Amino acid sequence: MPFDWDDVTAYGTALEGVALSMHYRRPALKAHGQFLAGTGHESEEAFVLALPLDLVEMAKEVRPDIFYQTRHYEGWASVLVRYAADFADVTDWIDRAHATALTKKPKKPPRTQVRTCSSRSS
């Protein structure tokens, strides 16, 4: 049964430490600040899922009908997941991506720069 980004966000935000966020100005899911999934460049037909490179290759080999990469994603720890797939076949992979994100050190929030004005003497 096909699914969409709303299904991904509903499933993902129910996982520990996952929040809706932005990644490269696009909607994304992050686990403790680590990118987990996002709408990506092919947002009409697929979403991007962050997986270790070995799992990216395994996913593409095992289920090429679901997982693929365009030239933009080749060599990166991300795979595209087709919305036309059955969502039940995708949730296990989201869980794997989530488990991987939780093993990474949480990202610190960006530091804000404090700018001071110095008075110039005339």
Beta strands, then each sheet from edge to edge (+ up, - down):
strand 1: 18-23
strand 2: 26-31
strand 3: 34-38
strand 4: 46-50
strand 5: 67-68
strand 6: 78-82
sheet 1: 1+ 2- 3+ 4- 6+ 5-
end
